[in-house]
């Protein structure tokens, strides 16, 4: 704080800095929530893909086994 700054100016600058910090925290929080939703969606998609692959492999093995008999 420079010597020419009075108490009101200091208070105003501190409040502005706190407001900026709180706004950034709010933005980060919203981004984290969005990221968590995207992660969950991706997890579900991967589970579905795994199920499709498992079903395909099982069906192909059954075809192969029938062809060998």
C-alpha positions, 0 to 999 in steps of 0.5 A: 500500500503506497503512502498516498492511498487512503483507507477508503481506496485500500478497502475498495481495492481489497473488496475488488480483489476479493470479488474477482477471486470469488468470481474465479472460484465460482467459475472453476466450480462450474467447470468442475461440475461440467467436467464431472458430468462429462466424465460420467457420460464418457464412463457410461459410453465406455461401459456400453461399448465394452458390452457391445464388444463382449456381445460381438466376441461371444457371438463370433465364438459361438459361430466359430464353435458351430462351424467346427462341429 
